[in-house]
Amino acid sequence: AWLLGPGWEQASAGDDAAAPPESIAARALDGLVAITFTEAAAAEMAERVGTALAEVAHGGAPLGLARSDLPETSSERATRLLAAFDHLRVQT
């Protein structure tokens, strides 16, 4: 939910507030820190993030959240985040 709400807003603020959504998505993912203890856990975490974003992009909600908990622009933002998914860094 952070990437779709506060993370997106933070990435869209600043010097280039008129940046295209693709750039905002890349910056939001660049600002996410995910650290695990094993390579297998890192791969699973990345997969879960991708699955959750795909669910939101298709109008649903990720496990543990109601659709009403997400911003109205969640589907569009999730689609942009998936397109920039190579910016996600999950490390051990």
VEXNUZA-747349 format. One record per atom (N, C-alpha, C): residue in one letter; x, y, z. Coordinates in steps of 0.05 Angstrom, whole numbers, padded with zeros to 5 digits, always signed. Example, Ala and Ser with C-alpha at 12.3 -4.5 7.8 and 13.67 -1.06 7.14 Angstrom:
! residues 2
A+00264-00114+00156/A+00246-00090+00156/A+00264-00066+00156/S+00257-00045+00142/S+00273-00021+00143/S+00258+00001+00157/
//
This chain:
! residues 92
A+00016-00024+00000/A+00000+00000+00000/A+00017+00025+00000/W+00041+00023+00012/W+00059+00047+00013/W+00066+00056-00015/L+00073+00038-00033/L+00080+00046-00060/L+00057+00060-00075/L+00033+00053-00069/L+00010+00064-00083/L+00000+00090-00071/G+00007+00095-00046/G-00001+00120-00032/G+00022+00138-00025/P+00032+00137+00000/P+00053+00155+00008/P+00079+00153-00008/G+00086+00129-00016/G+00110+00125-00032/G+00108+00139-00059/W+00085+00136-00072/W+00080+00149-00098/W+00080+00179-00094/E+00067+00189-00074/E+00065+00218-00069/E+00093+00229-00064/Q+00109+00215-00048/Q+00136+00224-00042/Q+00153+00225-00068/A+00151+00205-00084/A+00166+00203-00109/A+00157+00224-00129/S+00132+00233-00128/S+00122+00253-00147/S+00128+00282-00137/A+00136+00285-00112/A+00142+00312-00102/A+00171+00320-00109/G+00177+00344-00105/G+00204+00353-00108/G+00209+00369-00133/D+00234+00367-00142/D+00243+00384-00164/D+00227+00380-00190/D+00220+00355-00196/D+00207+00349-00221/D+00178+00339-00216/A+00162+00357-00205/A+00135+00349-00197/A+00117+00342-00221/A+00125+00351-00245/A+00110+00345-00269/A+00121+00321-00284/A+00135+00304-00271/A+00147+00281-00283/A+00126+00262-00293/P+00131+00247-00315/P+00112+00228-00325/P+00108+00205-00305/P+00085+00192-00305/P+00080+00170-00286/P+00101+00148-00286/E+00113+00142-00309/E+00133+00122-00311/E+00157+00129-00294/S+00165+00154-00294/S+00188+00163-00278/S+00181+00163-00248/I+00156+00170-00242/I+00148+00170-00214/I+00148+00141-00203/A+00138+00122-00219/A+00138+00094-00211/A+00166+00084-00206/A+00185+00091-00224/A+00213+00082-00221/A+00224+00094-00195/R+00219+00119-00190/R+00229+00132-00165/R+00217+00120-00140/A+00191+00113-00141/A+00178+00101-00118/A+00191+00074-00112/L+00196+00058-00133/L+00209+00032-00129/L+00238+00035-00120/D+00251+00055-00130/D+00279+00060-00122/D+00280+00067-00092/G+00258+00079-00082/G+00258+00087-00054/G+00249+00065-00034/L+00242+00043-00044/L+00233+00020-00028/L+00257+00004-00019/V+00259-00002+00006/V+00281-00019+00017/V+00269-00045+00026/A+00279-00067+00015/A+00270-00094+00024/A+00294-00111+00028/I+00298-00121+00052/I+00322-00137+00058/I+00313-00163+00071/T+00324-00185+00062/T+00318-00211+00073/T+00343-00225+00081/F+00340-00249+00092/F+00364-00264+00101/F+00374-00285+00081/T+00357-00292+00061/T+00365-00312+00042/T+00357-00303+00014/E+00371-00314-00006/E+00364-00308-00034/E+00336-00319-00041/A+00329-00341-00029/A+00302-00353-00034/A+00281-00334-00023/A+00285-00323+00000/A+00266-00305+00012/A+00264-00279-00004/A+00287-00270-00015/A+00287-00246-00031/A+00270-00250-00056/A+00274-00273-00069/A+00259-00279-00093/A+00229-00281-00087/E+00222-00294-00064/E+00194-00297-00056/E+00182-00269-00050/M+00197-00252-00037/M+00186-00225-00031/M+00181-00209-00057/A+00200-00210-00075/A+00196-00196-00101/A+00171-00207-00115/E+00168-00233-00115/E+00145-00246-00128/E+00119-00237-00114/R+00119-00235-00088/R+00094-00227-00074/R+00087-00198-00080/V+00108-00181-00081/V+00103-00153-00088/V+00091-00151-00116/G+00102-00166-00135/G+00092-00166-00162/G+00063-00176-00164/T+00058-00197-00149/T+00031-00209-00149/T+00011-00189-00137/A+00018-00176-00116/A+00001-00156-00103/A-00005-00133-00122/L+00016-00123-00136/L+00012-00101-00154/L-00006-00109-00178/A-00002-00134-00188/A-00019-00144-00209/A-00048-00146-00201/E-00052-00154-00176/E-00080-00156-00166/E-00093-00128-00165/V-00078-00109-00156/V-00088-00081-00155/V-00092-00070-00183/A-00074-00075-00201/A-00076-00066-00228/A-00101-00076-00242/H-00111-00099-00234/H-00135-00111-00245/H-00160-00105-00229/G-00158-00086-00211/G-00182-00077-00196/G-00186-00090-00170/G-00168-00108-00162/G-00171-00121-00136/G-00156-00107-00114/A-00151-00122-00093/A-00136-00112-00070/A-00117-00134-00061/P-00093-00127-00052/P-00074-00147-00042/P-00084-00160-00017/L-00075-00184-00011/L-00082-00198+00013/L-00078-00181+00037/G-00099-00179+00054/G-00097-00164+00079/G-00107-00136+00077/L-00114-00127+00053/L-00124-00099+00050/L-00151-00100+00035/A-00168-00081+00042/A-00193-00078+00027/A-00188-00057+00005/R-00202-00059-00017/R-00199-00040-00039/R-00203-00012-00029/S-00221-00008-00010/S-00227+00018+00001/S-00203+00030+00016/D-00184+00013+00024/D-00160+00023+00038/D-00139+00035+00019/L-00144+00032-00007/L-00125+00041-00027/L-00134+00067-00040/P-00115+00084-00050/P-00123+00108-00064/P-00139+00101-00089/E-00156+00120-00098/E-00173+00116-00122/E-00156+00111-00147/T-00132+00121-00148/T-00114+00118-00171/T-00097+00093-00169/S-00104+00075-00151/S-00087+00051-00147/S-00082+00034-00171/S-00103+00029-00186/S-00100+00011-00210/S-00081+00023-00230/E-00083+00048-00236/E-00065+00061-00255/E-00036+00061-00244/R-00034+00068-00218/R-00007+00068-00206/R+00005+00041-00206/A-00010+00020-00199/A+00000-00007-00199/A+00009-00016-00226/T-00005-00008-00247/T+00003-00014-00274/T+00030-00001-00281/R+00033+00024-00273/R+00059+00038-00278/R+00081+00025-00261/L+00075+00017-00237/L+00096+00004-00220/L+00104-00022-00232/L+00086-00037-00243/L+00093-00063-00255/L+00110-00058-00280/A+00105-00037-00295/A+00122-00031-00318/A+00150-00023-00310/A+00153-00013-00286/A+00180-00004-00276/A+00191-00024-00256/F+00180-00048-00256/F+00186-00068-00234/F+00216-00075-00233/D+00231-00070-00254/D+00260-00076-00254/D+00274-00058-00235/H+00261-00037-00225/H+00274-00019-00205/H+00272-00029-00177/L+00255-00050-00172/L+00253-00062-00146/L+00278-00076-00138/R+00289-00070-00115/R+00313-00084-00105/R+00307-00098-00079/V+00308-00124-00080/V+00304-00140-00056/V+00330-00155-00052/Q+00344-00150-00030/Q+00371-00161-00026/Q+00373-00175+00001/T+00394-00191+00002/T+00400-00205+00027/T+00422-00190+00042/
//
